[in-house]
């Protein structure tokens, strides 16, 4: 079937029912997002008309599906005007030209623009456009002012004078680092606000001037961002706060403390969210001891940005013996000291996998959608034989979509891109729903469940969808390995450490595998087993273990059982019972 035919079919379909509207929404978003159908006014208008009949979770899922598919501006605008939970997946990933960003940014709400401010892959012109909204986005407006704040455009878009900033506010380091004040505006006094029209052409010219100045070596304000510095010296006060710097830009480092670190840097990542020092530096500071070649990460785009190896010695007052601070130096890490290369390689593989996942998900969704249309006779009567075949296709594609989603989650975990929300998930209700959903598979395998929840009010503190997927995938893997007459016990209880412990019986078919081999069972080994995970038992268990860790828990594999620990929200009476 050609895509033009698909579009005609979708546009002419009966969308009066909720299911019909959702199917049409998914198909149109997929076709437009992949560039198979032009984002015409008719198509976008149809999507806007369907949006009210499509639940937010479905719209959010569609946004995630096209986030990495280079959707056209019209489709991005459609998602951008939706609620933030729907718009965020697209805003975090979409790549647009500067002209497209200039059209999109004024339409976004302050919350949506705040999503973009966390991106590190936007060009300097886009960063400058975002900064120009600061006077609008960072003002606490009353509810009646919210709509005005949403539509108010900065000077670079409206052709009016730039809003005058509060004299007490600090200058934006991003704008300064981008070099947009020089050299074109170098002759103007720095403190005088801009007046008159500020057109896109002028902004582009300033960016081009900055690039030319950077290419020939740069002077003045641009000199500090020509390239990364290689060394600098520093001194701290008695509280470990850096107060003096020489050899590099001061602003990114003044105020950085050696007394605290960031969890992000402690996990050995090369892209933490904040400037931070190695945990070993904190330990040395507490003991007032010297240290050598420990890590420092500086955020931003200045010449100080990136990783450093710092060394310092403590300084004491000769008269009183009082500790007065550190004196030290910093250098860039050598190739053998940095983990960036390995991390970049892993990230590149994971990004490629996510792109592959998208390429697989889109046609599979299309197949599933059309099969469901045939099975439900959405377009008219269909012979029973074709409905049966459509049902078989839909069932098979559902399993394939589950495997694709597992691959996507694995790639997101690998690239630290998995987004989790905090909620309270009732344990008894969740387990009852999952066991009911897996009942046909258990019947097929001849196995049965034995479920026990110690208290009906037990709940897990974590992302509802992630918890559901974790327990559902884990239990489905165990059921698929079950044999005729086998009972799979599931026991949920609260622990004294305020966790929910869910224990699953280990099927006899997996009893002979030690833990290290159990995690390596591939799809070829599972071949021929009804209901077995498409990607293999080992992949499913590894994914469950990693997803449990992302949720703040863990998965322990014992000789007779698998035990899942997850954070709990426990009422006072249940907590008391757990300690008895």
N, C-alpha and C positions, 0 to 999 in steps of 0.2 A: 504493500500500500504506500502510495506516495504521500509526502507530508502535506502537499496542497489538499489532497483528498481528505487527510486527517483533519485539517483545519476546517474544511467545509463541513465535515461530519460533526465536529464539535460545535461549531457555530450554529448549526441547524438542529442540534439535539434538544430534547425536552429537558429543561433545567428547573422545572418547577419543584421537583422533589429535592430534599437535602442531599441525597446520594448523587443525583444527577449533577447538581451544582458543584459538589466537591470533585467529581470525576472530571468535569469540564475545566474546572480551575487548575487541577493538576496537569491536564494535558496541555492547556494553553500556556501555562508557565514553562513547562518543559520545552515546548516547541519554540517559544519566543526566546527563552534563555539560551538555548543551543544555537540560535541563529537560523533555525530551519524555516521559521516564519517571520516575516517582517513585523516589527512592533508598530503596526499601523494604528491610527486613531480608533478604528473600528474594534480591533483586537483589545487595545487597552481599555476602551470604553466597556467592552463586554466583561473584562476582568474586574473593572470597578463595580459593575452591576452585580457580579457574582460574589464579591467580597463579603457582603453582609450575610450571605447564606453559608459561608464557609467558616467553620470554627477557627479560632486563633491557633490552636496546635497544628491544624492542617496547613494554615498559611505559613507558620513558622517552619514546618517541615519542608514546604516548597522553597522557602527562602534559603534554607541550608542546602537544598539540592542544587540550586543554581548559583550559589555564592562563588564558586570557583570556575564558572563556565563563561566568564566574560559577558554577562548579560548587557543588552543595550541600555542606553540612558533612560529611555521611556519606561522600561521595566524596573530599573533602579528607582526612578521617581515614584513608581507605583508602590513599591515596598517602603520607600522612605517616608511616605505620608501615612503609613500604617502605624500601629502602636509599636513601642520601642522593642518589645520582645520579638516582633516579626521583622522589624527593620534591621536589628543589630547584626544578624548573621551576614547580610549582604554588605552592610557598611564596614564590617571588619575585614572584608576580603576583596571587594570589588576594585578594579583598576580602571580609571577613567582619565581622559585627557584634561588638561588644565581648563579648557573652555567648558567641558562638561561639569567639572567640579564647581566652576563659577556659577553655572546654572543651578546646580543641586544645592549648594550650601545655604543659600537664603531660605530655601523651603524647609530645611531641617529644623527640628526643635532644638533648644539648647542641650537637652539630654542626648539627642542623636549626634550633635556635634561633639559632645564630650566623648562619645564612642570613638570618633575619628581621632581625637587628640591622643588616644592611647596607641595609635598606629605609629610604627617607626619606618614605614616604607613609602610615605608620602613625599613628593618632591618639595623643594623649598618654596615654590610659588603657592602650592596648596597649603603648606604650613603657614605662610604669610596671610593667606586668605582667612584661615581659621583664626589666627591671632587678631585679625581686625574685628572679629565678633566678640572680643573679650568684654567690651563695655556693655554688651547686651547679655551675654551668657552668664557672666559672673555677678549679676545684680539679682538680689532676692526680690522677685516681683510678686505682687498680690495676684490672686486667681484671675481678677478682672484684667490684669495686665499681661497675662500669659500669652494670649493670642497676638497681642501687639509685639511682644518679645519674639514670638515665633517667626513673624513675618518681617521684622525690622532688618534692613540690610545695612552692611557697613558701607563706608564711604567709597571703597573701591568698586562697588557694584552700582550704587545709586548716582554717582557722579556729583556728590555733595561733599562738603567739608567733613573730614574725619572727626569723630566725636572726641572731645577733649578728655584725657584721662585724669583720674584723680591724682592730685599732686603727691598724696601719701603712698600711692601704690608703687611697687617695684617694677622696673622695666622687665619686659618678657625676655628671658634668656634665649628662647627659641628664635624670636625675631632678630635679636642682636646677633646670634650665632649665624643666622642665615645671611647676614651681610647685606640686608635690603636697604640700609640707610646710607650706603656708600657704594661706588663713588659718586653716583649721580646727584645725591643730595648732600655731598660733603661740604659744599660751600654754605649751606643753610645752618643756622644755629640749631644745635641738637635739641634744645629745650622748647623750641617754638613749634606749635602744632601745625600740621599741614593745612593748607587752605586751597580753595578752588577745586576744580574737577580732578579726580584721581582715576583715570581710565585704565582699562585692562592693558591697553597698549603701553601706557607708562609703566605699569607694573612689570610687564614683559621686558621692557627696555632696561629697567633697573636690574632685573635678574640677569639679562645678557651682559650688562656692564660688570656685574659682580663676577660672572664666569670669565670674562676677558681679563679682569684684574687678577683673578685667581691664577689664570694661565701664565701670566707674565711675572708672577712673584708677589704682587700685592703690597700695599702700604697701608699705614694707618689702621683703621678699624678692622680691615680685612686681614691684616697680617697674622693675627692670632689663629685664623682658621684655614690658612693655606694648607697645612698638613699637620699631622699629629706630632706633638713633641715627643722626644725620646727620653728625656731625663728631667727631673726637677728636685729641688730641695724643699724641706718643710720643717716647721716647728709647731709644737702644740703647747697648750697651757696645762695646768695640773689636772684638769678634768678630761684630758685627752682630745680636746677639740683643736683642730688645725687653725692657727691664727696667722701664720706667715708662710708664704709660698714664693719661690723664685724659680724661674725657668719655664713657667707655663701659665696659662690664664688662671687668675686667682679665683674668680667667681664660682667655678664648679667645685673648688676644693675648700675654700674658707668655710668653716662651720662643720666640716665632716668630722665625725668623732671616731676615735679608736676604741671607745668603751663599749660599743654595741655593734652587732653585725646584723645581716639580713638573712632570713631563712633561705631566700633564693640563692644567695652566694654560697651559703653553707651546703647546698645540695650540688655544688660543683657545676652550676650552669654558667654559661658565658654571656647570658643576656638577662641579668636580674632587673627588676623594675626600678630599683633605687641604687644610688651610690652607696657602697658598703665595703667593709673590710673583712678579711678572713677571720674566722672564729679564733684561730691561733693568736691573732693580734690582740683580741679581747683578753685572752688568757694571759698573755705577756703583760698587758696593761695592768691587770689586777694584781700581778706579782711585782709590778714596777721593774720588769726585766727587759733586757734588750731582745731584739728579734731580727731575723735576716731573711730576705727573699720570700716574704709572705704576700698574699694577694690583696689587691685593691681594685675595685671596679668603679669607674666613673661614668655616669649616664650622660646623655646629651650629645651635642654635635660639635663641641669645641675641640681645640687641640689637645685637651686633657682627657677626652672621652676614650673609653676602652679599658683594657686590662693593664695592670701595673704589677711589678714586684717591688715591695717596699722594705727597707731596712732602717732601723732606728736604735738609738741608745737613750736610756733614761738620763735626765739631768737633775742634780740635787744642789740645793743651796749650800755653799761651803760653810757659812756661819751657823745655820740652824739644822742642816741636814734634811730640810724639807724637800720633798719631791716637787719639781717645778714644771715638768713636762718632758717631751721627747724632742730630739733633733734627729732628722733622718733624711734619706734620699729615696728616690724612686726611679725605676728604669722599666722599659718595656720588656715583657717576657720573651725569652728565646723560643725558638720553634719547638724544642724538646720539652719546654715547660708549659706550653699552652695546650688546652684540650679542644681548641676551636675547630681544628681540622676534622677530627673525628666526629665532633658534634655536628659540624656542617654537613659531613657526608651522611650521617644518620638522618638529619633533617631533610636533606635532599631526597633520600630514598623514601622517607615518609611522605613528603610532599608529592612525589611522583605517584605513590600509592593512592593518596587521596584524589589525585586527578583521575587515576584509573578507576577508582571507586565511582566517581561522578559519571565517567563515560559508561560504566556498566549499569549504574542505577537508572539513568534516564530511559534507555530503551526497555529495560526490564519493567519499569513503571508503566511505560506505554503498553507493553504486552499485557500486563496484569489489568490495566484499566479497560482495554478493549475486550479482554476475556470476560471481565465482570459485566460489561455492557451487554455482551451476548448472553451470558448466563442469566442475567436478570431481565432479559428481553426489553431493554430500555428503549430500543428503536422499533419494537414490534415483535410479533410472535416468531419464535425460533423452534425448529424441530428438536425433539428431546435428545436425539443423538448428538446434535451440535452443542446443546446445553451441557451435556455430560462431558464432552471434549473440552469445552470452555472451562468447566469446573476443574477438570484435571490440570489444564494449563494454569489456571489461577492458583491452584494448590502448589504446583511446582515452582511457580514464580515467587510465591510467598516464601518458600524455603530459600530460594536464591536471594531474594531481597534481604532476608535475615542474615545470610552469610555476608552480603555486601555491607550491611550495616555493621556487622562485627569487624570487618576489615577497616571501615571508616573509624570506628571507635579506637581500634588498635593504633591506627595512624595518628589520631588526635592525641592519644596518650603519649605516643613517642615524641610528638612535636610540642608537648605542653599546651595543646590547643583545645583540650576538652573542657567545656564550660559546664559547671555544675551549680545548681541552685539548692538552697537549704529549705527543707520542708520536713514535716512529720509524716512518716509512712506507717500506717497501722499494720502490725505484723500478721495478726490472725486473718484479717481481711485479705491481705496480699497473698498469703500462702494458700488460702482457700481458693482465691481466683486463679492462681497459677496451677494448682493441682487439678482444678476443674478444666482448665484449658488444655492440660497435658493428659487428661483422662483417655482420649482416643489413642494416643501413642502408648500409654500404659496398657490399654486393652490389647493393642496390636502386639506388644511384646509379652503379654501374659503376666505382667507385674501389677502390683497394687501399692497404694500409699497407706502409711500409718502416720497420721499427722497429730501432733500434740503441741499446744501452745500453753505455757505455764500460767499466763495471765492474759485476759482478753484486752487489756489496755496497753500492752507492750507496743512500742512504736520505735521506728528507726529514724534517726536524725540524718537526713541526707536528701539528695536529689531523687524525686519519686521515680522518674523514668529510668535513671541509671540503676537504682536499687531493684526495680522491677526487672530490668533487662539482666542484671547480674544474677539474681536468684532464678529467674526463668531459664536462662541459658544453662546455668549450672545444673539445675534439676533435670532439664531436658536431656543433657548429656548423660546423666546417671540413668535416667529411665531408658534411653536408647541402648544402654549396655545391660539392662535387666534381662532376666530369663523367665521362662514360664513358671508360675507359682511363687516367684520371688517377691518379698515385701521390702519396700524401701521406706525406712523410717525417717521422719522429719521431726525434730524436737527443737522448739524455740524457747529460750529462757533468758532472763536478765542475769547479769553477773555483778559481782560486788564492785567492779571497776566501771560501772555505768555503761556497759556495752550490751548489745543483743547478740547472743550466741545461738546460731542456727546450725544444728548438727544433722548431717545427711549420712545414712547408711551407704557404705561402699558396695556396689554390686559385686557378685561373685566373679563375673567376667573380668573385673579389674583388680581382683584381690591379689593376683600373683605379680602385679607390676609394682616395683619399688617407685618411690616418688619421682626420681630423676627420669626413669623410663616412662612413667605414666604421662609426664608432660611432653613426651616426644612421639606419642601415638599419632600418626598422620592419617590423612584421608585414605591412602592406599590400604592401610591396615584395617580401617573401618569399612572398606568397600564391601557391598553386599549386605550390610547390616541395615535392617529397616529402621528408619528414623535417625540414623547416625548423623552427627554434625557434618555438614558438607566440607568443612575445612579441617576436620579431624578432631578427635577427642583431646589430643594434646593442645591444639590451638585454643579450643573452647576453655580448657582449664587454665591455660596461661592467661587468656583474656580475663577470665573471672578473677584470678589472683591479682592482676594489675588493676582492674577496675575496682576491686575491693580496697586496694591501697590508695587509689585516688579518692575514695570515699572516706578515708581515714580509718580503715580497718585492715583486715587481712584474711587469708585463706590458709588453713593448716591442713595438710594431707596426712592422715594417719593410716595404720594398717587396716582398720575396719570402718573408718568413717572419714568424712571431710567436714571440717568445722569452719564456719564463716563467722567472723567477728565484725560488727559494725557499730558505730556510735549510736547511743540510745537516747531517747527522750522518755524518762521514766517518772511516773507519778510518785509522790512520796510514799504511799502505801506499798507500791510494788518494790521500791528501793528498800524499804524496811524488810519486806519478805525475802529479798535477795540476800540480805546479810544474815538471816537466821540459819 
